[in-house]
Amino acid sequence: MCFGRLQPLSTPPPLCLGERSQPFRSGTKDCQSLAIRQHSRLTFRHLSRIQVTNRLSGDPMGYVADLSKGGLRLVAKQPLGVNGCYEMCLHVPTVGDRTREVQIVVLCQWGRKDARRDSFEMGFSLDRPSEDYTRLIGELMPKRRD
């Protein structure tokens, strides 16, 4: 069952298996690269960021730092529980002051405190396919020349 309530990270992150069945703590670079970075990512560094809200309550959750076909990285003021399932609404800037809403259900894979800012970063994988999300990624990914 998914939830949208913010939860502090009170327990150590779960283990995942890296190459050669060596355990890594979820949230380490080795574990992240195996689980999350299977796809090219789009990184957002401009002011018109994609804001994220809880789909059920409408509460702000943070903003998207990068996107890929398999998930996203969220920057937030509060950490979310690793292994938690969340229903999110992405508010994608379009023309003018308008936004397009893309609803997704995701699982939190890892979380860490950002040492440079007073915020947390969390990595999420898609829990269910989303046509709107797939279309968004297709529109944002640079077109390759063949």
Salt bridges, closest charged atoms under 4 A:
ASP66 OD2 - ARG41 NH1 3.31
ASP66 OD2 - ARG73 NE 3.03
GLU87 OE1 - ARG55 NH2 2.26
GLU101 OE2 - HIS91 ND1 3.71
ASP114 OD1 - ARG116 NE 3.81
ASP114 OD2 - ARG117 NH1 3.47
ASP118 OD1 - LYS113 NZ 3.40
GLU121 OE2 - ARG73 NH1 2.85
GLU121 OE1 - ARG112 NH2 2.75
ASP127 OD2 - ARG128 NE 3.62
ASP132 OD1 - ARG135 NH2 2.80
GLU139 OE1 - ARG100 NH1 2.63
